[in-house]
Amino acid sequence: MNVLIVDDQLSVVEGLKNHIDWASLGVEGVFVAVSAHEAKEIIEANSIDLLLTDIEMPEENGLELVSWVR
């Protein structure tokens, strides 16, 4: 399983990536993005099973990103 964490604050995505034992949850890959644009590039290039996204981000918010994913 691959997870993508999206938040406009780098400290948030790095904190979630580095302080959760993803392997114990069956997660093989953890991707991070600091914008919806960057997240879309990652989604187009990788198989993402779980998306964790901030809702309030500049330019494009998390709800718009989720809508695009659908």
Steps between C-alpha positions, in 0.01 A plus 500: 500500500619853418400815688515861381505777763416850372531820703637844418708490820813293448537438874158330505569259214849420627367449853233256384743321270772460762304445821256228399612138476362454149652153455299367795187621318591316182607814316785449255537853363434842651495794261475865603390813316473863607241602240211350306699547179790295638254238630347461153843434350566232762157341447549488123841332539424258786233269630355675807266304726438755775495879474534715813452864410464835669181676397621860516794555264585792272406490130315166511350354816479140616136461403580605142787249500270219618248595231776482237607157627147365460 
